[in-house]
């Protein structure tokens, strides 16, 4: 469970209780475990969008601790004078924190993320897909071209299978050629994207950019803004998608059905729900 920018693991846990309850009720044969790591970037008040300085009633220690998986910065373009590019500083530290969670609490079946955490969820799903490391190696920049983000060293020796699903709430694609390796080739992990019709933080075009690089992606739009919807229709959509992904028929190497569904084939003691 990957929280949004300026949030934390405990705060995201409090905001997703309804989803946790719905998953537990709908999947009684599964051992539901939701892991809530906190991003490694401790944010200052000035990093928080809309911050205008402390009010007269605020005192030190009263504000909620805020964290992120990275900071976004506009940096001078390395090869185009007068232009800039968006750089996610601290991104490798974010991947390290996520990799530590996988190593300590995984393996996991899927990932759920909100806002910046949803962007991270898409990249994590990508990193765990077969052949992604080779894709990073094959798309190294030539002389004069923009530098690309390297494959995270923290993900090179993880004992984690490709994820069975990703739930993306108010997600977006990491912009620019620097992050193309995460999305080329396109993601094969099944994804369900939630967009807010009144979302004033993540523009629809940014969310659509991520949807377009996810093969077979499903998307639904709720009537609210920038939040994780907890009303019944949207919970049902999320739970139904997760259940469908976990209960796909298992097929053997020879193409023959091995019998049963994933949920029946795997021991419930070995099943973990999304981090």
Order of alpha helices (4+ residues) and beta strands (2+ residues): alpha-alpha-beta-beta-beta-beta-alpha-beta-alpha-alpha-beta-beta-alpha-beta-alpha-beta-beta-alpha
